[in-house]
């Protein structure tokens, strides 16, 4: 064990970590735009519907297993704060072993998984067939996607977010270029878009290993992953808690979408447009949450209560500032964004009725995003899991009580869900901080 390394926490440090994460988040939606545009050029509606259907499946699948990144950030940052280089490297090896195991299970279960998911989603035969072709190809990217989560999480845990951003940009750029080549140049159709993802993620992983070896002198080893059973079990427990929390989060957004659909196609479309606008704020807030994961994790590893408190204060301040700015922009210019995103006058009118709720979205969610990062960095994941489940119960109760308000009540319930997450974590925070640094 080496001497602890306290983190020097200041506004510039927060921005240095959060900035690359925001840029990486901003490049990701381009993948969907390019894939949609390329498949759309084939002129077959069922192909476009198929790739859209399958893409939703992968978005959810990869979102669920995002704990491989978050948990790795936290544990790596804590090892960094403790000055334990051997443990830093062991965390990477454990994360890669876990990523490989999960990825291989997903590949092995691809047929029953596809059958169940597409049966539940209820697409037409032609759309389901196209989705199946895309799924059968892209599912082979799963082990590489999960491994890249681990590598990027490790890099972020060391506050090397520039390297993580570079990897993400390479993966996305190769994916977009390969999609065009495979679909048009090689005439592989929808499956070509799936194989493009496999190529991009595998090349990204190879590049990640090269960076680990050449820049950091690290070669992940199975022996390092298995050397300490207690540490491996801790990683599994932390990741389990984050996964349950993510399931609850997905359930809330799925319920929101499903209930919106019950109000008709116009309301569903309006909700989708407004929710897309709120994602811009979410991308930025997620950057600060990631900064909290690294800075708070490092402070816990260094046993630096002052550094931890400073990181928490800065992340909360930045999150509040971004939330206020985003809310103001949506309130003032939201209608213009809606008009740009849809040509349907019906959808524009419906969206205008609920724009105020979308504007309140970042304000209600700022604390939730920030405290998620704080709790993950400190590995207070059991509390985060339990409070998320409690907030989900608040959401369902609020929705039921506000049923007479229709879609407005649904939006208010979602705002209550976000606010409850932040408020519950804020109330729990003082006790957990005292227990951690006592």
Phi, psi and omega in degrees: 000130178268176178293143177301149180239095180293148180275136173276106189255123176207171180305319180297323180294318178299313181293325180296328178276316185288323185304306179299326178295319177298317180295320178297318177298322183292331181281337185297316179299339179297332179300312179295322179297313181294313180299318179296317181295317182294310180294324178299329180291344178287344173080014180244115184298323183292332177291318178295318178296323181295315181290327177295318181295312182292325180298323177298319180300313182290324176302314180292318181299312182287331176295316180301318183268015175296347177300337179296332176276309186297314180296323179292321176303309185298311184290325177293316180297321178295320177294324177296314179298325179281353181070027184256092182296322180298320180290325176303312181292325179292323177301316179299315181297318178296316181297319179292322177296316179295319179298317180296316181297314181294318180298318180292325176296316179299317179296316182296328183261018188299321183291307177296325179297314179296318182298316182292312185295313183288331175295320180290327185280340169066037176284167176294168181300317182293318180293318180296322178296316178295318178298322179297320178297316179293316181298315183299331177276308189291335183301335179288350176279346187306311180301324180285323176300312182293322177295322178293326173304314182295314181297314181293322177298321179294317179296317178294322178300331176270007183065027175258058185291337176298319177293320178297318178298317180300317178299315181297319179295317179299313180301313182293319181294315178296320179300314182294315181294317181293326177300313179299315182295312185290322183283313183269309185292315183260357176056046181267357177066213182298323179300328179300322178295325177291317179292332175298320178295321178298313180299314183297313182291322179291319176295321177299319179294318178299318178295321178299316178297322179296319178296317179300318183284312188278325183269323186246354180067029185253131171235105181304139183225141179298323181298320179294324181293325187258000187297319181243105183296323182295320180291323178295318179294325177297317178300318180296317181295315178300314181292325177299315180297317179295322180295316179298318176301319181291321176302317180296321179295316178297319180300319180295313181289326176295317179297319178301314180293316182296318180290326175297323180295329179292342179272000177112164184296323183293314179295320178301314180294319179297316177299320181295317180296314181293321179295324176299321178295321180291338180294333178299312177296323181297320179300317181291313180298327178295327176298317179289328175296320178295320176301320178296320179303314183288308186292318179290321177298316180295319179296321177297315179299325180274357184058039182256097179295320180295316178296321179296311181297322178296317179298316180299314181298316181294317181296318178296321180295311180298318180297318178296318180297316179295319180298316180296315181296316181294318178299319180295318179297316180295322180293322184275316188245005183303320181296326178291320177297318179299315180298325179288329185275338181219142178265353182282122180293326178298316181293321179298317181294316180296318180297324179298327180293333185245008183299326181299326180288322177296323179294328180280346185305306180296327178295318181289330187261353185302311181294324180297314179298312183298313182290331173302313179296319179297313182294322179293314180302321179277359186054040171271047191287330178296316177295318179300317178300311183294320180290327176295318178296322177293319178295324177297321176295322176298318179300310182296318179296317179296319178299316182295318180292330184260013180308320180299341181273359177065224183295329176297320177295325178296316177296319179296323178295320178294320176297321177296322178299312180297314181296321180296319178302308181296317183294317181295319179291323178297320179291326181280335187305310183303318180296315182293322179295317178299317182294325182286323186252009180288000000 
